[in-house]
């Protein structure tokens, strides 16, 4: 049913959101502070912080939406695109 599909999307989103936020927190607390001390990685880390902020904005936008909203799937695509780029950079 449509309601069950929406509930499944919401559950999956909540799981993905939690995992992304945990990963981001670990990077920002443990990895980035060390790497930004080095000239070779300082700019990359600065970019990574910006990428984290963008992903967080997408997640926050999605939290305000229902999975049945027509723009929700577009936000999923935007999230995936940004995450793929971030992973590629790392």
Secondary structure, DSSP 4 states (H G I P E B T S, - for coil): -HHHHHHHHHHHHHHHHHHHHHHHHHIIIIIHHHHTTSHHHHHHHHHHHHHHHHHHHHHHHHHTS-TTSTTHHHHHHHHHHHHHHHHHH-
